Amino acid sequence: MAKKTTASSTAAKTPAVATPPAAQPQRAADVEAPFIEVYGAREHNLKNVSVQIPRGQLVVFTGISGSGKSSLAFDTIYAEGQRRYMETFSAYARSFMGGLERPDVDKIEGLSPVISIEQKTTSRNPRSTVGTITEIYDFLRLLYARTAEAFSYATGQKMIRQSDEQIINYILKHFADKKLVVLAPVVKGRKGHYRELFQQIAKLGFTKVRVDGELLDITPKMQVDRYKIHDIEIVIDRLKATKEDRFRLSGSVQNALTHGKGTMLVLDSDSGKTQFFSRFLMDPTTGIAYDDPAPNTFSFNSPYGACPTCNGLGEVQEITEESVMPDKKLSISRGGIAPLGEYRDIWIFQQLSTILKRHKASLSTALDKLPADLLDKLLYGVEEEEGADPKKAGYVEPFEGIIPFLRRQMDSDSENIRAWIQEYTQAKECPECRGYRLKKESLHFKIADKNIGELSVMDIAQLAQWFEGLEDRISDRQNLIARELLKEIRKRIGFLLEVGLEYLNLHRSVRTLSGGESQRIRLATQIGTQLVGVLYIMDEPSIGLHQRDNERLIKALQHLRDIGNSVIVVEHDKDMIMNADYVLDIGPGAGIHGGSIVAHGSPTEIFQSGSLTSQYLSGQKHIELRRQKRKGDGGQLVLKGATGHNLKSVTAKFPLGKLVAVTGVSGSGKSSLIHDTLYPILNQHFFNAKRDPLPYQSIEGLELIDKVIEVDQSPIGRTPRSNPATYTGVFTEIRSLFASLPEAKIRGYGPGRFSFNVKGGRCETCEGAGMRTIEMNFLPDVHVPCESCKGRRYNRETLEVRFKGKSITDVLDMTVEKAVEYFENQPRILRKIQVLHEVGLGYLTLGQQATTLSGGEAQRVKLATELGKKDTGKTFYILDEPTTGLHFEDINHLSDVLQKLVDKGNTVLIIEHNLDLIKVADHIIDLGPEGGGGGGTIVAQGTPEQVAKVKKGHTARFLAEELKVSKYAEEKAK
């Protein structure tokens, strides 16, 4: 009875969700269990949390980064849902799948089947595309296989398919009373001597063949030139085409089609002209025949459809002159030809020396001083001259050339050689399929004048438009076959538009998508399944979304809720929190200071709770603006004529010594401009990086900066051995410090003694992991502390060396906060740890496993690593959405760190959607106005106040609203 009272009192706090009458029965299951009830969750930093989460609602988990949101949502609720699902399988089946650990929780009740949509599950396979993972491309393949019309790639004529009866009628009509030779093609444009083939034809009873247009009798031991290309046809019959001979003609045609595997020729004896016929799709002029189309004809992952040149990848690895000779000012002996390196006494250098001597040059001549034709010989080879005498002076042996030699090595069996060649290759669009990934036959099947490749490179928005009214542009027969397929394709395209991905195309590789984009694709797929009664758990789906697109995302999540599902979203976005039915605020701090529920209820109830989140939502706390913007150092980096992807000849000016924000709706060209054009240019200039930028005209101002640093969103490590101390490099300094202690010197310990990754000082029972894995066969593996070292990672002798009373293990277990005090007199160590503390990671332990860090934490560890390096005041920092996974309070910390960095004279460029960070920038470059084909131009630039007044683009509207409610630091001081 008491339990019912609790449920009803919580229900009173929970706002009722308006439900249309039609949808009411779908939530009938919720009457039985209105809540997901979690009792005693202690996973990671959760402090024995017990909570009731209403079902059938949109619930947002929020709170400061590292407070325990993901631990509750993913490591407790989702993990338990997965485990229960696995337990429905037999013990035998579970032994193949591996088990799942039971999360550290007393009890969870009211749990539905759980689907998690995270950011970390992006495929790295280059063959995985937006089209394949959304299944739109699979439906397109089926549509083309069943309804497309074939055209000849040689003449562009429509291919025809003829029955035996049609072929006979055609011959009688068009070759009436003419002497004909009926031929069955058996070899078409191939080399070989074909001795066995001629013997085989003779055994079948045929006496004549037509070889390369010439009629010949078959003779014993007959053969042709094996090094030339041949066409060979069997002479099936010679007859006169008359109606009286129809029976004979019919037998000959069927015989010819049998031996010619569905194709045959008719030769007019008088004129010498030939005509092709085929049971398959065929070009009547040239005789080119296609196999009947099947769905795999249009698959770039199948040998039946993939382009043979690029194997269905759309790009080929080419060895270019620029990659082989990166610096033409060098001579060959000084390493001008990069794959060969500097001069050594080996055959290839002697060969090059002989060729150069003949042209009055030497190995010490700079490459840019050599004539173009001589360079061509070195790179592409020299053939033996006719009549040249090897005994005479000046004779040059045939030399295959450096580039052909390297190309041969690309197919080597040795992994090391292939990796070495990879350094000198560049990805270029495949010349054969022009990036469409398919062989030429597949690209000549068309529906309404478009082939499948052309549809795949259209934006989703353009694709949706093309499918509108398609029924009016195709035949009745095609309509009949395609009706159901078109319905499925339109439905899936509609879901992608619903989550704001209209700027992507189907051939876009999944590897190139951001975490937020791949998560929204999976969300679109889930909306398409139309499941009911499921618990969806999502990890910050708003990442990488402009405010304009955010509105669409919220509608998509509400749609999932309205059809009868429960949706839990781990999120920091203000709009998402305000549109939720129920909010759980976890905190109050991060790490050991978090793990408790500080507020719960509707968004309005959260407002009154007084928690840190509520203070930012209500405006009590905010990120302060600077009315006085930095003037910068007067210099600027000017990138002219950028045309990569959807950029429309953009010329961007980046003022130096300022905090610059690049903004714009999703897909407007921000990453193309910065990540794919500007960063590779700077990286090549300063560090001779191999990656090529997208096309651009010129760049000015490189001499005004001295290095570039990019901080992206990739994880810091995929193994438990990686941790913040090892990643930032501070652990190397700590080990050196321990090795320099008197006790360590007496014992002869070096820094390696204090590493848990190499033999010597570590515990060999667990090999420095601190935990041992016990395999349980039918049950999940159990991780237990190592019985030898009790989880301390090192052996007893190593732990006897102490600094300020603490061993190396005690230091790894120390939080960053405590480590700042502990190492206050060790400047080299302190500098790196201090930065970790400044970016808001004071609660992490130095030895915390990288696999347990959230996305936002991993990115801040990377940021701290870069900030810990000594800057010169002329460094150019590029940050890709640094607010990923950050709470308002953390963004405040981050803003302070970035401002300090700019105050030293550095330039910080951020690609960002978060208005809290955009509004504190000195200069904004806004791209747009739309995504995909509708973007790629600069719509506004200047200070936040100037951009907010511009009437173009979507950023101005949202920025103007944000500036209205924001306060300036100068006003506060007054």
Buried (B, 14 or more C-beta within 10 A) or exposed (E): EEEEEEBEEBEEEBBEBEBEEEBEEBBEBBEEBBBBBBBEBBBBBBEEBEBBBBBBBBBBBBBBBBBBBBBBBBBBBBBBBBBBEBEEEEEEEBBEEEBBEEBBBEEBEBBBEBBBBBBEEBBEEBBBBBBBBBBBBBBBBBBBBBBBBBBBBEEEBEBBBBEBEEBBEBBBEEBEEBEBBBBBBBBBEEEBBBEEBBBEBBEEEBEBBBBBEEBBEBEEEBBBEEEEEBBBBBBBBBBBBEEEEBEBBBEBBBBBBEBBBBBBBBBBEEEEEBBBBBBBBBBBEEBBBBEEBBBBBBBBBBEBBBBEEBBBBBBBBBBEBEBBBBEBEBBBBBBBBBBBEEBEEEEEBEBBBBBBBBBEBEBEBBBEEBEEEBBBBBBBBBEEEEEEEEEEEEEBEEBBBBBEBBBEBBEEEEEEEBEBBEEBBBBBBBEBBEBBBBBEBBBBBBBBEBBBBEBBBBBBBBBBEBBEEBEEEBEEEBBEBBEEBBEBBBBBBBBBBBBBBBBBBBBBBBBBBBBBBBBBBBBBBBBBEEBBBBBBBBBBBBBBBBBBBBEBBBEBBBBBBBBBBBBBBBBBBBBBBBBBBBBBBBBBBBBBBBBBBBBBBBBEBBBEBEBBBBBBBEEEBBBBBBEEBBEBBEBBBEBBEBBBBBBEEBEBBBBBBBBBBBBBBBBBBBBBBBBBBBBBBBBBBBEEBBEBBBEBEEBEBBEBBEBBBBBBBEBBBEEBBBBBBBBBEBBBBBBBBBBEBEEBEEEEBBBBBBBBEEEBBBBEEBBBBBBBEEEEEEBBEEEEEBEBBEBBBBBEEBBEBBBEEEBBBBBBBBBBBBBBEBBEEBEEBBBBBBBBBBBBBBBBBBBBBBBBBBBBBBBBBBBBBBBBBEBEEBBBBBBBBBBBBBBBBBBBBBBBBBBEBBEEBBBBBBBBBBBBBBBBBBBBBBBBBBBBBBBBBBBBBBBBBBBBEBEEBBBBEBBBEBBEEBEBEEEEEE
